[in-house]
């Protein structure tokens, strides 16, 4: 690894109306290293990368970018790509109905005799696909691929442009463990081939595993850069610099109160998915008691989300058989609004797609699921709506200049709190949280956990689906493990370990 910097960003400042997003940020990246950029949501990481990639052109910020030893003044993305910088965002920019090879060379097609040379395109695409260790037919449509493979197509696309610096924004947030491991080993390989990587991630384990150095941002300022070679990159050090204080225990303390009162009981629960033409749930039985957090663990694709959705009014249209009792009463929910009316709420794992209306403001998102509560003869009482939205803004500590702010302008952690507020306003007895802390930083996680603890102390029952084993162990009173659509075991948290859960998660 050559230690001369390939990139220096000096005294970068960027303002938006009412917000200083970046305040004199400086950092440098050595040639051929993997450099991680970490910080809480809203710290300025993505804004900094948008400055670097030309999304915010020269003149829209102050400070200097030095790349490959030269001062750069990018007027747009094309300029930074020509210099050898490529950025891959969380929301992938592929065209689903086009083939893999068309996507790889989209915008920089290979021409011969004034026309696109498709034979050469396919040949070169094959080379790129091999380079990223992707085993697919280049003619396959992108929509036929899983998210992990689509992520590799994005990297192949970047490599086809002779990239020197690859920027990845939360590249593993939507990936399962295997796909994440594949991606990280690919980045290590690219490093050996001379490609420098800057990666934004919330997953501290990944940061520790893969980074040569880490720059921590907080509130739009550079806090420090840590080096792996000097042994500075530890979980405690990262958390301390990110949040400005030490969080000894990421999972806030709560006394496990045992209640005998069963709120929800599910018996002999089966589901058939007509779209996939197969059984997705088989003979499941579980109970949820008053004032407890019940964790549902399992590998990606094990059927946890399908189980939750089939209970929550079955929006996916599965053929469901089985019995469901709420407070001892037999229920059949044919639509989510029936489940909501009965006191069951579901916070989706994909807040952007299913949880929120991003172009609407905070207030409208919070009140959306329960407008009848604040309506009189079909007309919404605006004063009541403002009052409710402000109450949730304060009680959940949603960081927003006002309740009129569009949700798309909030950080991931604050979007998650808005999604939570929306369902709390329904005042449920049973709250299903599907991956409640996906893609949010350690400080916001702590806040979400604190809210969860407060809710169960007030007597609410929470079902928490999570792929993070430490979260399952840190927050649950009891754990059910799901494998191939079937609950394979139940563990009280005192007896649960990562090994026991993994053993049950791999049983078929």
CORDADA-V16958 format. One record per backbone hydrogen bond with DSSP energy under -0.5 kcal/mol. CO is the residue of the C=O (numbers start at 1). NH is the residue of the N-H. If there is no record, write none. Layout:
co->CO nh->NH
co->CO nh->NH
This chain:
co->4 nh->31
co->6 nh->68
co->7 nh->29
co->8 nh->10
co->8 nh->66
co->9 nh->11
co->9 nh->27
co->10 nh->64
co->12 nh->25
co->13 nh->62
co->14 nh->21
co->14 nh->22
co->16 nh->19
co->19 nh->16
co->19 nh->21
co->22 nh->14
co->22 nh->24
co->25 nh->12
co->27 nh->9
co->29 nh->6
co->29 nh->7
co->30 nh->33
co->33 nh->35
co->33 nh->197
co->34 nh->36
co->34 nh->212
co->34 nh->213
co->35 nh->199
co->36 nh->38
co->36 nh->215
co->37 nh->201
co->38 nh->217
co->40 nh->43
co->43 nh->220
co->44 nh->48
co->45 nh->49
co->46 nh->50
co->47 nh->51
co->48 nh->52
co->49 nh->53
co->50 nh->55
co->50 nh->56
co->51 nh->54
co->55 nh->57
co->57 nh->60
co->61 nh->59
co->62 nh->13
co->64 nh->10
co->64 nh->66
co->65 nh->67
co->65 nh->72
co->66 nh->8
co->67 nh->70
co->70 nh->67
co->72 nh->65
co->74 nh->58
co->76 nh->80
co->77 nh->81
co->78 nh->82
co->79 nh->83
co->80 nh->84
co->80 nh->85
co->81 nh->84
co->84 nh->164
co->84 nh->165
co->86 nh->167
co->87 nh->89
co->88 nh->169
co->90 nh->92
co->94 nh->96
co->95 nh->98
co->96 nh->143
co->98 nh->142
co->99 nh->103
co->100 nh->104
co->101 nh->105
co->103 nh->106
co->105 nh->108
co->109 nh->111
co->110 nh->117
co->112 nh->115
co->115 nh->112
co->116 nh->118
co->117 nh->121
co->118 nh->122
co->119 nh->123
co->120 nh->124
co->121 nh->125
co->122 nh->126
co->123 nh->127
co->124 nh->128
co->125 nh->129
co->126 nh->130
co->127 nh->131
co->128 nh->132
co->129 nh->134
co->130 nh->133
co->133 nh->135
co->134 nh->136
co->137 nh->140
co->138 nh->100
co->138 nh->101
co->140 nh->100
co->141 nh->144
co->142 nh->145
co->146 nh->150
co->147 nh->151
co->148 nh->152
co->149 nh->153
co->150 nh->154
co->151 nh->155
co->152 nh->156
co->153 nh->157
co->154 nh->158
co->155 nh->159
co->156 nh->160
co->158 nh->161
co->159 nh->162
co->164 nh->196
co->165 nh->86
co->165 nh->167
co->166 nh->198
co->167 nh->88
co->168 nh->170
co->168 nh->200
co->170 nh->173
co->172 nh->175
co->176 nh->180
co->177 nh->181
co->178 nh->182
co->179 nh->183
co->180 nh->184
co->181 nh->185
co->182 nh->186
co->183 nh->187
co->184 nh->188
co->185 nh->189
co->186 nh->190
co->187 nh->191
co->188 nh->192
co->189 nh->193
co->190 nh->195
co->191 nh->194
co->196 nh->166
co->197 nh->35
co->198 nh->168
co->199 nh->37
co->199 nh->201
co->200 nh->170
co->202 nh->204
co->203 nh->206
co->203 nh->207
co->204 nh->208
co->205 nh->209
co->206 nh->210
co->207 nh->211
co->212 nh->228
co->212 nh->229
co->213 nh->36
co->214 nh->226
co->215 nh->38
co->215 nh->217
co->216 nh->223
co->216 nh->224
co->218 nh->221
co->220 nh->23
co->221 nh->218
co->224 nh->216
co->226 nh->214
co->227 nh->232
co->228 nh->231
co->232 nh->234
co->234 nh->238
co->235 nh->239
co->236 nh->240
co->237 nh->241
co->238 nh->242
co->239 nh->243
co->240 nh->244
co->246 nh->248
co->248 nh->250
co->250 nh->252
co->255 nh->257
co->256 nh->258
co->257 nh->259
co->260 nh->262
co->261 nh->263
co->261 nh->290
co->263 nh->327
co->264 nh->288
co->265 nh->325
co->266 nh->286
co->267 nh->323
co->268 nh->270
co->269 nh->284
co->270 nh->321
co->271 nh->280
co->271 nh->281
co->272 nh->274
co->272 nh->319
co->273 nh->277
co->273 nh->278
co->278 nh->273
co->281 nh->271
co->284 nh->269
co->286 nh->266
co->288 nh->263
co->288 nh->264
co->289 nh->292
co->292 nh->294
co->292 nh->462
co->293 nh->295
co->293 nh->477
co->293 nh->478
co->294 nh->464
co->295 nh->297
co->295 nh->480
co->296 nh->466
co->297 nh->482
co->299 nh->302
co->302 nh->485
co->303 nh->307
co->304 nh->308
co->305 nh->309
co->306 nh->310
co->307 nh->311
co->308 nh->312
co->309 nh->314
co->311 nh->313
co->314 nh->317
co->318 nh->320
co->319 nh->272
co->321 nh->270
co->323 nh->267
co->324 nh->331
co->325 nh->265
co->325 nh->327
co->326 nh->329
co->329 nh->326
co->331 nh->324
co->332 nh->334
co->335 nh->338
co->335 nh->339
co->336 nh->340
co->337 nh->341
co->338 nh->342
co->339 nh->343
co->339 nh->344
co->340 nh->343
co->343 nh->429
co->343 nh->430
co->345 nh->432
co->346 nh->348
co->347 nh->434
co->349 nh->351
co->350 nh->354
co->350 nh->355
co->351 nh->356
co->356 nh->358
co->357 nh->360
co->358 nh->408
co->360 nh->407
co->361 nh->365
co->362 nh->366
co->363 nh->367
co->364 nh->368
co->367 nh->370
co->368 nh->371
co->370 nh->373
co->371 nh->374
co->372 nh->375
co->374 nh->381
co->376 nh->379
co->378 nh->380
co->379 nh->376
co->380 nh->382
co->381 nh->385
co->382 nh->386
co->383 nh->387
co->384 nh->388
co->385 nh->389
co->386 nh->390
co->387 nh->391
co->388 nh->392
co->389 nh->393
co->390 nh->394
co->391 nh->395
co->392 nh->396
co->393 nh->398
co->394 nh->397
co->397 nh->399
co->398 nh->400
co->402 nh->405
co->403 nh->363
co->405 nh->362
co->406 nh->409
co->407 nh->410
co->411 nh->415
co->412 nh->416
co->413 nh->417
co->414 nh->418
co->415 nh->419
co->416 nh->420
co->417 nh->421
co->418 nh->422
co->419 nh->423
co->420 nh->424
co->421 nh->425
co->423 nh->426
co->423 nh->428
co->424 nh->427
co->429 nh->461
co->430 nh->345
co->430 nh->432
co->431 nh->433
co->431 nh->463
co->432 nh->347
co->432 nh->434
co->433 nh->435
co->433 nh->465
co->435 nh->438
co->437 nh->440
co->441 nh->445
co->442 nh->446
co->443 nh->447
co->444 nh->448
co->445 nh->449
co->446 nh->450
co->447 nh->451
co->448 nh->452
co->449 nh->453
co->450 nh->454
co->451 nh->455
co->452 nh->456
co->453 nh->457
co->454 nh->458
co->455 nh->460
co->456 nh->459
co->459 nh->291
co->461 nh->431
co->462 nh->294
co->462 nh->464
co->463 nh->433
co->463 nh->465
co->464 nh->296
co->464 nh->466
co->465 nh->435
co->467 nh->469
co->468 nh->472
co->469 nh->473
co->470 nh->474
co->471 nh->475
co->472 nh->476
co->477 nh->493
co->478 nh->295
co->479 nh->491
co->480 nh->297
co->481 nh->488
co->481 nh->489
co->483 nh->486
co->485 nh->282
co->486 nh->483
co->486 nh->488
co->489 nh->481
co->491 nh->479
co->492 nh->495
co->492 nh->496
co->497 nh->501
co->498 nh->502
co->499 nh->503
co->500 nh->504
co->501 nh->505
co->502 nh->506
co->503 nh->506
co->504 nh->507
